């Protein structure tokens, strides 16, 4: 609510501008951490594949442990990424509220909902963060489960 001094919920426009800068910096930090962990997730899976391929068929313990580690790592990564996506959504809502308090129109807004036209024309053409997470979790999880199933099947087929 704006009062007679132009303050919104007890914050002056200067304080709101500072909060907007903080929110933008926070969003950038969270997204940077997300993409760094995304790269680490794939690098770790590559190491698991190398370990699986280089394990000798007689070394059943290594053949059993590697897919289990892959499944466990995928599950943990999914939990962490769900939390990170929630932080991104929360930051986006915060930016939107601040911009509404400062009466930003779509021409100058950064938040996705207020600047929806810009988002659709510039950003909405690619691979979203949420899609990247879901695709990775489902794809990699299914691959590790299939590998584990194949190893179990081959162990009992002999």
C-alpha angles and dihedrals in degrees: 000000000000117000130202092276092056091254118145115215089339095311124113119228088256091053090047090051089053090049090050090053089050092049092049091049090047092051091050091049094049092048092047090052090047094055092043090053090045089058092046090050091056093042091052091049089051089054090050090052091050090050091048094048094045094048113106115243089238090058096082093166092062091044089054099042099049097061090044089054089048092053092045093048091049091051093049092045090051091054093048093047092049088057092046092051088051089054090050091050092048092050091049091053090048092051090049093051093049092048090050089050090051089045095238114176124213091268093068104021124114099192113099098233096050093042093041096139092055090046092053094047099044113020110021092076098079145053113306124219091242092052091048091054096045094045092049095047095047096040099045093039091053092047092052092046090049091049090049091048091048092051092048091048093049091049092054095039092067 
